[in-house]
Amino acid sequence: MKQVFGWSAKYVVVPLLPFGIGALIRFISGVSGAKEVFDAGELCFSMAMLSMLVISSAGKLNDKDLRDGLINTFTVVVVVFIVLFTVASIYRIQVETGTHEALSRAVEILKNGGNVLPAQLEDPQALREKSVLDKVWICTVIPSVLTILAAMICKFKYKLED
């Protein structure tokens, strides 16, 4: 049991720290909604780290075919999560830029003595990108759960060591 907790701490908890800390900071800051609190980019980065640790551990196996299979599989997982991290980061920046631009327009209207209508605060491009970001979030959560489960199965089935 001690070995399970030690392995889980190193291979699951430590890689999830950036994701957890980012979520905690956003939650404390008053951000609401799961998709806003839990950042897809941070989750992707965490899963890539977890996969790299599994690759490192699998590299110590004596069975060459098993070692190469696990390394190749988790290398593909790393690449997938890096691509998802990149997509999530790009769309997050686009959404934040669109929100900033909409607020800047509202400030200009108010400075000139006008009224700001809710429709003027919505940037259609930012809304489309937010929709894509929501899809990336969903496409990140499912593979993340599967990656954690696969790492744990590999640990116990193939007796991966530290």
C-alpha positions as CSV (number, residue, x, y, z in Angstrom):
1,M,0.0,0.0,0.0
2,K,2.9,2.4,0.8
3,Q,4.3,1.7,-2.7
4,V,0.9,2.6,-4.3
5,F,0.8,6.0,-2.4
6,G,4.4,6.7,-3.2
7,W,4.0,5.9,-6.9
8,S,0.7,7.9,-7.1
9,A,2.3,10.9,-5.4
10,K,5.2,11.0,-7.9
11,Y,3.4,9.9,-11.1
12,V,0.0,11.4,-10.6
13,V,-0.1,14.2,-8.0
14,V,3.2,15.9,-8.9
15,P,2.3,16.2,-12.6
16,L,-1.1,17.5,-11.7
17,L,0.2,20.3,-9.5
18,P,0.3,23.0,-12.3
19,F,-3.3,22.1,-13.1
20,G,-4.4,22.1,-9.5
21,I,-2.5,25.3,-8.5
22,G,-3.9,27.2,-11.5
23,A,-7.5,26.0,-10.7
24,L,-7.0,27.0,-7.0
25,I,-5.8,30.5,-8.0
26,R,-8.7,31.0,-10.4
27,F,-11.2,29.7,-7.8
28,I,-9.9,32.0,-5.1
29,S,-10.0,34.9,-7.5
30,G,-13.7,34.3,-7.9
31,V,-13.8,32.6,-11.3
32,S,-16.9,30.4,-11.6
33,G,-17.7,27.5,-13.9
34,A,-15.7,24.3,-14.3
35,K,-14.4,25.2,-17.8
36,E,-13.2,28.6,-16.5
37,V,-11.6,27.3,-13.3
38,F,-10.0,24.2,-14.8
39,D,-7.8,25.3,-17.7
40,A,-7.5,22.8,-20.6
41,G,-3.9,24.0,-21.4
42,E,-2.7,23.3,-17.8
43,L,-4.3,19.9,-17.9
44,C,-2.6,19.1,-21.2
45,F,0.7,20.2,-19.8
46,S,0.2,18.1,-16.7
47,M,-0.7,15.0,-18.7
48,A,2.4,15.4,-20.9
49,M,4.5,15.5,-17.7
50,L,2.8,12.4,-16.4
51,S,3.4,10.6,-19.7
52,M,7.1,11.6,-19.6
53,L,7.4,10.1,-16.2
54,V,5.9,6.9,-17.4
55,I,8.3,6.8,-20.3
56,S,11.2,7.3,-17.9
57,S,9.9,4.5,-15.7
58,A,9.2,2.2,-18.7
59,G,12.8,2.7,-20.0
60,K,14.0,0.7,-17.0
61,L,12.1,-2.5,-18.0
62,N,14.2,-5.5,-19.1
63,D,11.7,-6.8,-21.7
64,K,12.8,-4.9,-24.8
65,D,9.5,-5.3,-26.7
66,L,7.4,-4.2,-23.8
67,R,9.7,-1.3,-23.0
68,D,9.6,-0.1,-26.6
69,G,5.9,-0.5,-26.9
70,L,5.2,1.5,-23.7
71,I,7.7,4.2,-24.7
72,N,6.2,4.5,-28.2
73,T,2.7,4.6,-26.9
74,F,3.3,7.2,-24.2
75,T,5.4,9.3,-26.7
76,V,2.4,9.5,-28.9
77,V,0.3,10.5,-25.8
78,V,2.9,13.3,-25.1
79,V,2.6,14.6,-28.7
80,V,-1.2,14.6,-28.5
81,F,-1.2,16.5,-25.3
82,I,1.4,19.0,-26.5
83,V,-0.8,19.6,-29.6
84,L,-3.9,20.1,-27.4
85,F,-1.9,22.4,-25.1
86,T,-0.9,24.5,-28.1
87,V,-4.5,24.7,-29.4
88,A,-5.9,25.5,-26.0
89,S,-3.3,28.2,-25.4
90,I,-3.9,29.8,-28.8
91,Y,-7.7,29.9,-28.3
92,R,-7.4,31.1,-24.7
93,I,-5.3,34.1,-25.9
94,Q,-7.8,34.8,-28.7
95,V,-10.8,34.8,-26.3
96,E,-8.9,37.0,-23.8
97,T,-7.8,39.4,-26.6
98,G,-11.4,39.6,-27.9
99,T,-12.8,40.3,-24.4
100,H,-10.2,43.0,-23.9
101,E,-11.0,44.6,-27.2
102,A,-14.8,44.6,-26.4
103,L,-14.1,46.2,-23.0
104,S,-11.9,48.8,-24.7
105,R,-14.7,49.7,-27.1
106,A,-17.1,50.0,-24.2
107,V,-14.8,52.3,-22.4
108,E,-14.4,54.5,-25.5
109,I,-18.2,54.7,-25.9
110,L,-18.6,55.6,-22.2
111,K,-15.9,58.3,-22.4
112,N,-17.7,59.9,-25.3
113,G,-20.9,60.0,-23.3
114,G,-22.7,57.2,-25.0
115,N,-24.6,54.2,-23.6
116,V,-23.2,50.7,-23.9
117,L,-25.6,48.0,-24.9
118,P,-24.9,44.4,-24.0
119,A,-24.6,43.5,-27.7
120,Q,-21.7,45.9,-28.0
121,L,-19.7,44.0,-25.4
122,E,-20.0,40.7,-27.2
123,D,-17.3,40.0,-29.8
124,P,-18.7,37.4,-32.2
125,Q,-15.2,36.1,-33.0
126,A,-14.3,35.8,-29.3
127,L,-17.6,33.9,-28.8
128,R,-16.8,31.5,-31.6
129,E,-13.3,30.9,-30.2
130,K,-14.8,30.4,-26.7
131,S,-17.0,27.7,-28.2
132,V,-13.9,26.0,-29.7
133,L,-12.1,26.4,-26.4
134,D,-15.0,24.6,-24.7
135,K,-14.7,21.7,-27.2
136,V,-10.9,21.5,-26.6
137,W,-11.6,21.3,-22.8
138,I,-13.9,18.4,-23.3
139,C,-11.5,16.7,-25.7
140,T,-8.8,17.1,-23.0
141,V,-10.6,15.8,-20.0
142,I,-11.5,12.4,-21.5
143,P,-8.0,11.5,-22.7
144,S,-6.6,12.8,-19.4
145,V,-8.7,10.4,-17.4
146,L,-7.7,7.6,-19.8
147,T,-4.0,8.5,-19.5
148,I,-4.1,8.5,-15.7
149,L,-5.8,5.1,-15.8
150,A,-3.4,3.7,-18.4
151,A,-0.4,4.9,-16.3
152,M,-1.8,3.2,-13.2
153,I,-2.5,0.0,-15.1
154,C,1.0,0.0,-16.6
155,K,2.4,0.5,-13.1
156,F,0.7,-2.5,-11.6
157,K,0.6,-4.8,-14.6
158,Y,4.2,-4.3,-15.7
159,K,5.6,-3.4,-12.3
160,L,7.0,0.0,-13.3
161,E,9.5,1.2,-10.8
162,D,10.7,4.7,-9.8
